[in-house]
Amino acid sequence: MKEILNMKKYEFSEKKAAQALGVSLSRVSQLIASKQLDSMTINGKIRISGDSIQAYVQARRLGRPAAASYATAAECTLMNAT
């Protein structure tokens, strides 16, 4: 009975996890190896927990990081003039 409950928890294949995360299969393998995604082998196939996928999505920041703000020479001159 306990194994059946675990099977429901580990509902994502590597391919489905990659699609859900918007990453490649090799990236999913890296995330499993680094323990960022919780996985289990069931009937010879790697299955990934939906909870760990959701936690990874919430933890990562999507998109390109914001550009650093640099003051131009004119702004620096004005700031130092006062």
Contacts in CASP RR format, 6 or more apart in sequence:
PFRMAT RR
TARGET T0000
AUTHOR 0000-0000-0000
METHOD contacts of the structure
MODEL  1
MKEILNMKKYEFSEKKAAQALGVSLSRVSQLIASKQLDSMTINGKIRISG
DSIQAYVQARRLGRPAAASYATAAECTLMNAT
6 40 0 8 1.000
6 42 0 8 1.000
7 42 0 8 1.000
7 47 0 8 1.000
9 49 0 8 1.000
9 50 0 8 1.000
9 51 0 8 1.000
10 38 0 8 1.000
10 39 0 8 1.000
10 40 0 8 1.000
10 42 0 8 1.000
10 47 0 8 1.000
10 48 0 8 1.000
10 49 0 8 1.000
10 50 0 8 1.000
11 47 0 8 1.000
11 49 0 8 1.000
11 50 0 8 1.000
12 20 0 8 1.000
12 47 0 8 1.000
12 48 0 8 1.000
12 49 0 8 1.000
12 50 0 8 1.000
12 53 0 8 1.000
13 45 0 8 1.000
13 46 0 8 1.000
13 47 0 8 1.000
13 48 0 8 1.000
14 25 0 8 1.000
14 28 0 8 1.000
14 29 0 8 1.000
14 32 0 8 1.000
14 46 0 8 1.000
14 48 0 8 1.000
15 25 0 8 1.000
17 28 0 8 1.000
17 37 0 8 1.000
17 48 0 8 1.000
17 53 0 8 1.000
18 24 0 8 1.000
18 25 0 8 1.000
18 27 0 8 1.000
18 28 0 8 1.000
20 53 0 8 1.000
20 57 0 8 1.000
21 27 0 8 1.000
21 28 0 8 1.000
21 53 0 8 1.000
21 56 0 8 1.000
21 57 0 8 1.000
23 31 0 8 1.000
28 37 0 8 1.000
28 48 0 8 1.000
31 37 0 8 1.000
31 56 0 8 1.000
32 39 0 8 1.000
32 46 0 8 1.000
32 48 0 8 1.000
36 52 0 8 1.000
36 56 0 8 1.000
37 48 0 8 1.000
37 49 0 8 1.000
37 52 0 8 1.000
37 53 0 8 1.000
37 56 0 8 1.000
38 48 0 8 1.000
38 49 0 8 1.000
38 51 0 8 1.000
38 52 0 8 1.000
39 46 0 8 1.000
39 47 0 8 1.000
39 48 0 8 1.000
39 49 0 8 1.000
39 52 0 8 1.000
40 46 0 8 1.000
40 47 0 8 1.000
40 49 0 8 1.000
41 47 0 8 1.000
71 79 0 8 1.000
END
